[in-house]
C-alpha cells in the first residue's frame, strides 16, 4: 500500500503555499499557548506549533531548490530547439542519472520504460514540442500502462497541459513533466546557449 497525502489537507495546502505561512502559524500557536496556558503546561502548548514549523522547513527547502522562471524559460527554449534524437538522449540520460534502468520501447503510446526498485513506469515524450497537450495522448499512455503491467506512467512536454488533461492525469496518477519539472529533470539544458 502506498500512502499519499490528500491534496486538500491542511498540510498539503501549506506545502504548496509560501514557506513563511507555515512559520507564521507555528509562531502564532506557540505564542498563544505560552500566553494562555499555566506554567506547567506551557511546554506542551509550545510544541503544538512544531508540525507547522516542520512543514515550513520542507516548503522552504522545496521553494529554494525550485528553478527560477528564467531557468525554466531557458530550458523550455533549449528543449524546443532539440531534434528528437537529442531530446530522447537527454531524457534517457536524465533518468539514468536519477538511478533508473531505461529501455527504449518506441511504441505509439510510450517511448521508454524506466525501472527502479522493481517499479516500472512508462514515459511518453515524443510530442514534447506540442504547444498544448490534451487528454487523448494521456488516455493512450494510461491504456499502455495497463497493457504493459507498469505501475506508473509519465508524460513529458514542453508546452501546456489542458485542464481536462491535468484532471485526467490527477485521477489516474499520471506524472506530468513540464515547465519546472522539466527544468529539474534536465538541469543542463538551456545553460550556455545563445539565443538564435
Beta strands, then each sheet from edge to edge (+ up, - down):
strand 1: 101-104
strand 2: 112-116
strand 3: 119-124
strand 4: 132-133
strand 5: 152-156
strand 6: 160-161
strand 7: 174-177
sheet 1: 1+ 2- 3+ 5+ 7+
sheet 2: 4+ 6+
end
